[in-house]
Amino acid sequence: MRALSVAVGAICCLAACSRKPSDDGTSGEAAWRRVEELAAPLTKPGPLESLDQARQVASSHGWANDKSYPDMEGAIILLRQWQADEGGIRPTRGVKYAVNAVEYRNLLRPIVRTTTDATVLAIVETVGKRFLEQGTSLVDATIGVMVLREVALRARILKLPHTVDTALWNRAHVRMIAAEAVAIQQMRSDPSRPKPSQDSALDADASLMALTNALAGATLDDDADTLLGRLRAQAPSRAAAKKLLDDIIEQIEEDKKLAAELATPAR
């Protein structure tokens, strides 16, 4: 999961510490309000319990290391209940970024790769979309894209009609960058977090400022090329901030290429 590694690396860089980028007064506050607006979920979060229980089925039965996938039918029943409840997702926020992402992969990938039921594929696709619509981190965006890729490839194998919603992918990229910045601000206010070193604080400040500036004129309707242009226009003073932007740009470029490939009719 190359894209997941990129996303986790980007988050670790930012999570050290940050301050709200408002060193130019009112304009800084206005820019930050815009970031908060862009970070808002695209759909209303719903109940989480059934999806969490399905994930626990995969984890307790060791689906990651087993090709038989015990109690898959039970997990699918839970996913059907999640759909009926118009459920939401549990964002991969906190210290268990990669662990949560891998658990979702271990649940959803085996189901997609073994099912021949179009209704099951549709449910899993909805899970992937919820990560793009409601996620709060770059890792969530990566999970969503990974799930949608698996569904699209399986639909091709089964010769099922399928359309890739590339517009949702583009909206998700803008959202997730903004949501990541908002989450950093929330983490900074957590009194249980240790005080960072001066270098870590400066790195995070430069990173957050670069992302805020990139999003200042952004809209959810921006396509991937427009967002890439905004990110490339930034010139952060700290090497860590530059690496963060480079990693995010790489992830968006990979997603753009993948979306184009999946949107091309199979031969």
N, C-alpha and C positions, 0 to 999 in steps of 0.2 A: 504494500500500500504506500507507494511513493508519495502520493498527494497527502496522505494522512501524516507522514513524517514531516512534510513541509509545514502543514498546519500546526502540528504540535510544537515544532521548533519556533514558529512565529509567535505562538501564544506564550511559550516559556520566556521568550525575549521580552515581551510586553509586561508579563505578570509581575516583574520584579517590583516596580513601583511606578507611580505616575502622579502628575498634578494636572488639573483641568487646564487646557491650553487657553488661557485668557489674559496673556500678558499685554494685549493691546486693548484692554478695557471692554467697552461695549461691543465692538466688533467681534472680539473673542467669545464673549458670551453668546452672541447671536450665532456664531459658527458652531458652538457647542450645542445650542438648542437644535440646530439643524441635524447634527449627528444623532441626537436623541430621537428626533422625528423619524429619521431613516432607519433607526434600529427597531422601531415598533414592529411587532408580529404582523404578518400579512393575513393571518386567519386567527380566530379566537381559540386559544388552547382549550382542550377538552380533557376528560378523565384519562389518567395514566395507568390505572391499576392493571388492566388486562394486558397491555403491552409489557409492563414490568414482569407480570407473571409468566408471559411467554418467554421472555428473556431468561428468566430463572429456570424454566424447563430446559432450555438449551445448555445453560451453564451447569445445572445439576447433573445432567446426563453426559457431560463432556463432549458435546457435539464438535468441538474444535479438533478433537483427536479421534473421532469415530466416524466411520462411513455408513453406519446403520441408522444413526439419528433416532434413538429411542423416543417414543411418545411424541413424534412429530405431529400426529393427528391432534393430540391434545394442545400443542402449541398453535396449530392452525385454528382450532376452535376458539382459543383465546383471542387470536387476531380477528376472527370474524366478530367476536363480541366487541372488541376495540372499535371496529368499523361501525357497528350498530350504535355504539355509544358516541360516535363522532369524536373519537379520542384524540388526544394530543400526544406529544413526546416529552420525555424527560431530557432536557438539554444536558450535554456532556460538560457541565461546568464544575469547577473545583479542582481538587488535586488528582482526580482519577480520569483525566482527559482520555488518554490512550486506552485505559482499561475499559471504560464504558464504550468507546468506539469499537473495540475488538469484540465485546459482548454482543453488540448489535449486529456486527458482521457475522458472528458465529450463529446467530439466530436466523437472520434473513437470507444469507447466501445459500445455505443448504436447502431451504424451502424453495427458493426460486429455481435452483439448479435441478431439483428432482420433480417438481410439480408439472402436471400436464393440464391443470385446471385453470382456465382463464380467469375465473373469479378470484382465485388465490393470488395470481399475479397482480390483479387489479388492487387487491388489498395491500400487498407489499409495496406496490407503486405509490399508494396513498401514504404509507409510512415514510417513504423517501421524500415525497413532496412536503410532508409535515416538517421534516428536518430543515428544509429550505425555507419554509414559511414561518416557522416558530423558533428555530434554533437561535442560540445566543453566542455562538463562537464559530471560528473558522473550521474547527473540527466537525461541528454539526453540518456545515456546508459540504464537507468532504464525505461524511456519512451519507447525506442525501444524494449526492452525485453518484457515489459508489452503488447505492441501492438502485437508482434509476438506470444506471448502466447495466446492471445484472438483469433487470426486468426487460430492458430493450433487447438485449442479446438473446434471452430466453424466448421472447416473443418471436424473434426471427427464426429460431430453431423450430418452434412449433407452428410457424407460418400464420401467426395471429396478427390482425391489424393493430398497428401501434404507431403513435405519434409522439415524438420527443418535444416537450414544452421548453424550448430553448429560452423563451422570454422569462420563464420562472427562474432558470439558472442565472440569467443576468441580474434579475432583481435580488436574488439570494446573495450574489457576490457583494453588491452594494450594502445590503442589510447586514451581512455578517461582519464586514469590516467595521461598520458603525456599532453593531452590537458588541463586538469585542472591545472597542474603545470604552463603551459605557460600562461593561463588566469590570474593566480595569479600575475605573473610578470607584466602583462599588467595593472592589477588593481593597483599595487603598484606605477606605474608611473602616476596614475591619481591624479592630484593636488587637486581635489575636495574631496578626501577621507581624513577623519580625521586621525591624527597621532595616531597610536596604543600605548597601554601601553608597557612597557618593557617586561612584561611576555607574552603578546600576540605576540609580535615580535619574542621572543625566541621560543615560541611554533610553530609558523608558519615556522620559519627557520628550526627547527628540523624536522618538517613534510615534508617540501619540500626537504630537504637533503635526508631523508629516501626514498622518492619516486624516486628521481633522481638516487640514488644508486641502487635501485631495478630495474630500467629500463636500467641501464648502459649496460648490456649484453643482453637485451631483443630484440626480433624480433616480427614482426606481426604474424609470424607463430607459436609462442609459444602456447601450449595448456594451458588449465586452471590450470592443476597441476603444470606445469613449472612456470607459473606466480605466483601461490600461494607460491611455494617454494622460489621464489625470494623475495616476500613480507615478508614471515616468517623469512627469514635470516637477516632481518634488526633489529637493537637493538637501537632504538632512546632513547635519554637521557631524553626526556620530556614526561610526562604522556599523555599530549594532543596528541602528535605525535603517541604514542603507540595506543591510542584509535582510532585515524584516521586509522591506518593500520588495526587494528582489525575490524573496521566497513567495510572497503573495502574488506577485506578477507571474512567477513560474506556475503557481497553482491555477490562476485564471487562464493562462495560455493553454495549459493541459486540458482544462475543462472545455475551453472553446474548441480545441481540436477534437476532443471526444464528442462533443455535441454535434459537430459537423459530420463526423463519421456515422453517428447513430441516426442522423437525419437523412442520410443517403440511403435510398431504397436498396435492399439486399438483392444481389444478383442470383 
